[in-house]
Amino acid sequence: MFTSNKMIIILLVALLTSFEALAEKDIPAVTLGKAYSLQSKVLNKEIPLSIHLPENYGSSKKSYPVLYMMGSDYRTRFAMLASTLDYMADKLIPAMILIGVDLPEGNRILLPTIENQDTKIPDGYINFFETELMPYVENKYRTAPFKVLFGASNSGFFSIYTQLKKPNLFNGYLASSPSFHRQIPTMLQQKVKTSQLKTLSENRFLHVLYSDDDFDEITKFIPEFSRTLTDHKPESLTYKVEKLANQGHVPVMDMIKFLQELFPDYNPYEELGTLDKVRQHFDMLSKRYEYVVHPPISMIFDIGADMIRNKNLNDAEKVFHYSLQVHPDEKQSYVGMGVVRRDQGNIEKAKLMFEKALTIAPDYSLAKRLLQRLEK
């Protein structure tokens, strides 16, 4: 018979052995992006890239908006953006592809030269985006025609500069604590008055964010730049400048703020309740963003589930028909339609729907339980 002490020792040995086995697997708990590189003829050098795809990218056929980040060699910052996009995806914003452009020489290279305000390098990076990086990304990944440029500090200046020089290159421009010093404010204000921005007719978005305790040049010149831009901007440009309190240079909450402002009603404030209202709302968003924005599967599923609970099977069937059209790769579309078919008494079609959900997600416990109940 084992004594209690011997039993404790055996259990400890067993636990340590299992921990060692887990450690030997060396599997990362979280993976945020992969490293790539692109040989640029425009810039005459190899450009390191950091790329993070939406969680379900591999199992879907959807196309996704793209967020380009300047300075992704700042790994902690890149990880914050990737995890923020994942957390907010299909709840508060559409799921997005994140493309990080590393700047090993530092993001100061994106500023005009101090001596003569030469913009050869930032102009080169704009050309690189337009002729090399964007075509590469659009050829390699399933991308929607909606692109956003994000930069912070010196690369925040680059976002604003790009917006003034090539307002149609991106749909949205985000600048966190953009560097405004020496002659930069004067140069930007001149560009506001003379750039292609004046003839812009497409919907574009510019959001500038900084803190009240930011660098002196930033707190001094951003309001001045904003007044000039507000006086000269076209109607199609949605512009917001936001000053936070006690956040320092490049506020840590900037990306959440940016995304909330860029997609303020992707998650509608009011309960829409019916499929018609949902479709009308997302038709409005599609017009605003100039690409087709589908409602997230969670929203459609909730509406359909409410109709099933209320025994409104005809309307529930319409909801899940729509869901299968716009989300044919989502397991919930098939489970929802399977429940409709079950409640209509069509058991064989219900089984087919549950089985299809399991081909998409073999471990989907809800589909397993529903199918098992039908097979008893």
C-alpha positions in Angstrom: 0.0 0.0 0.0 1.3 3.5 -0.9 1.8 6.0 1.9 0.5 9.5 1.3 4.0 10.9 0.9 4.9 8.3 -1.7 1.7 9.1 -3.6 2.6 12.8 -3.5 6.1 12.1 -4.9 4.7 10.0 -7.7 2.2 12.7 -8.6 4.9 15.4 -8.6 7.1 13.3 -10.9 4.2 12.7 -13.2 3.4 16.4 -13.4 7.0 17.3 -14.0 7.3 14.8 -16.7 4.1 16.1 -18.4 5.4 19.7 -18.2 8.7 18.6 -19.7 6.8 17.0 -22.6 4.9 20.2 -23.1 8.1 22.2 -23.0 9.7 19.9 -25.6 7.0 20.7 -28.1 8.0 24.4 -28.0 4.7 25.5 -29.6 4.0 29.3 -29.5 0.9 30.2 -27.5 0.2 33.1 -29.9 1.4 33.7 -33.4 1.3 37.3 -34.8 2.5 37.6 -38.3 5.4 36.3 -40.4 8.5 37.9 -41.8 8.9 38.4 -45.6 11.0 40.7 -47.8 10.5 42.4 -51.2 13.4 43.5 -53.4 12.6 47.0 -54.5 13.9 48.4 -57.7 12.4 51.8 -56.8 14.3 52.1 -53.5 17.3 49.9 -54.7 17.2 47.7 -51.6 15.5 44.8 -50.0 12.5 45.9 -47.9 11.7 43.6 -44.9 8.0 43.1 -44.4 5.9 41.8 -41.5 2.5 40.4 -42.5 -0.4 39.3 -40.3 -3.5 37.7 -41.8 -7.0 37.5 -40.2 -7.7 34.4 -38.1 -9.9 32.7 -40.6 -8.1 33.7 -43.8 -6.9 30.2 -44.6 -10.4 28.7 -44.3 -12.3 31.3 -46.2 -12.5 32.8 -49.7 -13.3 36.3 -48.5 -11.4 39.4 -49.6 -10.1 41.7 -46.8 -9.3 45.5 -46.5 -5.5 46.1 -45.9 -3.9 48.2 -43.2 -0.3 49.2 -44.1 1.9 50.1 -41.1 5.2 52.0 -41.4 7.9 51.0 -39.0 7.0 47.4 -38.2 10.5 46.6 -37.2 9.2 48.0 -33.8 8.0 44.5 -33.0 6.0 45.3 -29.9 4.1 48.0 -31.8 3.4 45.6 -34.7 2.2 42.9 -32.2 -0.2 45.5 -30.6 -1.7 46.4 -34.0 -2.1 42.7 -35.0 -3.8 41.7 -31.8 -6.0 44.8 -31.9 -7.2 44.0 -35.4 -7.8 40.4 -34.3 -9.7 41.4 -31.2 -12.0 43.9 -33.0 -12.5 41.9 -36.2 -16.1 41.3 -37.2 -17.3 42.8 -34.0 -16.4 46.5 -34.3 -14.5 46.5 -37.6 -14.2 44.3 -40.6 -11.3 41.8 -40.4 -8.2 43.2 -42.0 -4.8 42.2 -43.4 -1.9 43.9 -41.7 1.2 44.7 -43.8 4.1 46.1 -41.9 7.0 47.9 -43.7 10.2 47.6 -41.7 12.4 50.7 -41.5 15.8 49.3 -40.3 17.5 52.7 -40.8 14.9 54.4 -38.6 11.7 56.3 -39.5 13.6 59.6 -39.7 14.4 58.8 -43.3 10.8 59.5 -44.1 11.2 63.2 -43.2 12.4 65.9 -45.6 16.1 66.7 -45.3 16.9 69.5 -42.8 19.1 71.4 -45.2 16.9 72.0 -48.2 13.6 70.2 -47.4 14.4 67.6 -50.1 11.6 64.9 -50.2 13.4 62.4 -52.4 13.2 59.6 -49.9 9.5 59.9 -48.8 8.6 60.4 -52.5 10.5 57.1 -53.2 8.5 55.3 -50.6 5.3 56.6 -52.0 6.4 55.3 -55.4 7.4 52.0 -53.8 3.9 51.6 -52.4 2.2 52.4 -55.6 4.3 50.5 -58.1 5.7 47.5 -56.1 4.3 46.8 -52.7 0.5 47.2 -53.3 0.6 45.2 -56.6 2.6 42.5 -54.7 0.1 42.4 -51.9 -2.9 42.4 -54.2 -1.5 39.6 -56.3 -0.5 37.4 -53.3 -3.5 37.9 -51.0 -7.3 38.3 -51.4 -7.7 42.0 -50.9 -10.7 44.3 -50.9 -10.3 47.7 -52.6 -10.0 49.5 -49.3 -6.5 50.4 -48.1 -5.4 52.3 -45.0 -1.9 53.8 -44.2 -0.8 54.1 -40.6 2.2 55.9 -39.3 3.4 57.3 -36.0 5.9 60.1 -35.2 8.1 60.6 -38.2 6.1 58.0 -40.2 3.0 59.9 -39.0 4.3 62.8 -41.0 4.7 60.4 -43.9 1.0 59.5 -43.7 -0.1 63.1 -43.9 2.5 63.9 -46.7 1.3 60.9 -48.7 -2.3 62.0 -48.3 -1.6 65.4 -49.6 0.6 64.2 -52.5 -1.4 61.1 -53.5 -4.9 61.4 -51.9 -6.3 58.5 -53.9 -3.5 56.0 -53.1 -5.1 55.0 -49.8 -8.7 55.2 -48.6 -7.7 56.2 -45.1 -4.7 57.9 -43.6 -3.9 57.6 -39.9 -1.2 59.7 -38.2 -0.3 59.3 -34.6 1.8 62.2 -33.1 3.0 63.2 -36.6 6.4 64.9 -36.5 6.0 68.7 -37.2 9.2 70.6 -36.8 11.5 73.1 -38.5 10.0 73.9 -42.0 7.6 70.9 -42.1 4.5 72.9 -41.1 5.0 75.5 -43.7 5.7 72.9 -46.4 2.5 70.9 -45.5 0.3 74.0 -45.4 1.5 75.0 -48.9 0.7 71.5 -50.1 -2.8 71.7 -48.6 -3.4 74.7 -50.8 -1.8 73.4 -54.0 -2.0 69.6 -54.0 -4.3 67.2 -55.8 -6.4 67.1 -52.6 -8.3 70.2 -53.9 -9.8 68.1 -56.8 -10.6 65.0 -54.7 -14.0 63.6 -55.4 -13.8 60.1 -53.8 -14.5 59.5 -50.1 -11.2 59.6 -48.2 -10.4 59.7 -44.4 -7.7 61.4 -42.5 -7.4 61.2 -38.7 -4.6 62.9 -36.7 -4.1 62.1 -33.0 -1.7 63.4 -30.4 -1.5 64.2 -26.7 -1.5 67.4 -24.7 1.9 66.5 -23.3 3.4 65.6 -26.7 6.5 67.2 -28.1 6.2 71.0 -28.2 6.5 71.2 -32.0 3.6 68.8 -32.3 1.2 70.5 -29.9 2.1 73.9 -31.4 1.8 73.1 -35.1 -1.0 70.5 -35.4 -3.8 73.0 -34.6 -2.3 75.4 -37.1 -2.1 72.7 -39.8 -5.7 71.6 -38.9 -7.1 75.1 -39.4 -5.5 75.3 -42.9 -6.7 71.9 -43.9 -10.2 72.5 -42.6 -10.4 75.8 -44.6 -9.2 74.1 -47.9 -10.3 70.4 -47.7 -12.8 69.1 -50.2 -16.2 67.8 -49.0 -15.3 64.2 -49.8 -12.5 64.2 -47.2 -13.5 63.3 -43.7 -11.0 64.8 -41.3 -10.7 64.5 -37.6 -8.0 65.8 -35.2 -8.0 64.5 -31.7 -6.0 65.6 -28.7 -5.8 63.1 -25.8 -4.8 63.9 -22.2 -1.6 62.7 -20.6 -0.7 60.1 -23.2 2.8 61.3 -24.2 4.3 60.9 -27.7 2.5 58.3 -29.8 -0.5 57.5 -27.5 -0.7 53.8 -26.7 -4.5 53.8 -27.5 -4.1 55.4 -30.9 -5.0 52.4 -33.1 -8.2 51.6 -31.1 -9.2 55.3 -31.5 -8.4 55.3 -35.2 -10.3 52.1 -36.0 -13.4 53.3 -34.0 -13.4 56.5 -35.9 -12.8 54.9 -39.3 -15.6 52.3 -38.7 -17.9 54.1 -36.2 -21.1 52.2 -37.0 -19.8 48.8 -38.3 -21.4 47.6 -35.0 -24.7 49.7 -35.2 -25.7 51.8 -32.2 -29.3 50.7 -32.6 -30.7 47.1 -32.6 -31.5 46.5 -36.3 -33.6 43.4 -35.6 -34.5 42.4 -39.2 -32.5 41.3 -42.2 -33.9 44.1 -44.3 -32.6 46.7 -41.8 -29.2 45.0 -41.6 -28.8 44.9 -45.4 -29.8 48.6 -45.7 -27.3 49.5 -43.0 -24.4 47.7 -44.7 -25.4 49.0 -48.1 -24.9 52.4 -46.6 -21.5 51.4 -45.3 -20.6 50.0 -48.7 -21.4 53.3 -50.4 -19.3 55.2 -47.8 -16.2 52.9 -48.1 -16.7 52.3 -51.8 -16.4 48.6 -51.6 -18.9 45.9 -50.7 -19.1 45.5 -46.9 -21.1 42.5 -45.7 -22.6 42.2 -42.3 -20.6 39.9 -40.0 -21.8 36.3 -39.6 -22.5 36.9 -35.8 -25.0 39.6 -36.6 -26.9 37.5 -39.2 -26.8 34.4 -37.0 -28.3 36.3 -34.0 -31.2 37.6 -36.1 -31.9 34.1 -37.6 -31.7 32.5 -34.2 -34.2 34.9 -32.7 -36.6 34.1 -35.5 -36.2 30.3 -34.9 -36.9 30.8 -31.2 -40.0 32.8 -32.1 -41.1 29.9 -34.5 -40.9 32.3 -37.5 -39.3 29.7 -39.8 -40.1 31.3 -43.1 -38.2 34.5 -42.2 -35.4 32.5 -40.5 -35.0 30.5 -43.8 -34.6 33.8 -45.7 -32.0 35.0 -43.2 -29.9 31.8 -43.5 -30.2 31.7 -47.3 -28.7 35.2 -47.3 -26.0 34.0 -44.8 -25.1 31.1 -47.1 -24.7 33.6 -50.0 -22.5 36.1 -48.3 -20.7 33.7 -45.8 -20.5 30.3 -47.6 -17.3 29.4 -45.7 -18.8 30.1 -42.2 -19.9 27.1 -40.1 -22.7 29.2 -38.5 -24.4 29.6 -41.8 -24.9 25.9 -42.2 -25.8 25.2 -38.5 -28.5 28.0 -38.7 -30.0 26.5 -41.9 -29.7 23.0 -40.4 -31.8 24.1 -37.4 -34.4 25.6 -39.8 -34.6 22.4 -41.8 -34.9 20.3 -38.6 -37.7 22.4 -37.3 -39.4 22.2 -40.7 -39.3 18.5 -40.3 -36.7 17.9 -43.1 -34.3 15.8 -41.1 -32.1 14.6 -44.0 -31.4 18.2 -45.2 -30.8 19.2 -41.6 -28.1 16.4 -41.4 -26.5 17.6 -44.6 -26.2 21.1 -43.2 -24.7 20.0 -39.9 -22.2 17.7 -41.7 -21.2 20.6 -43.9 -20.5 22.7 -40.8 -18.3 19.9 -39.6 -16.3 19.8 -42.8 -15.5 23.4 -42.2 -14.8 23.0 -38.5 -14.4 19.4 -37.5 -14.4 20.3 -33.8 -17.5 22.5 -33.8 -19.2 21.1 -30.8 -22.7 22.7 -31.5 -22.9 21.0 -34.9 -21.7 17.7 -33.4 -24.4 17.7 -30.7 -27.2 18.7 -33.2 -26.2 16.0 -35.6 -25.9 13.3 -32.8 -29.4 14.1 -31.7 -30.8 13.6 -35.2 -29.0 10.3 -35.6 -30.3 8.7 -32.4 
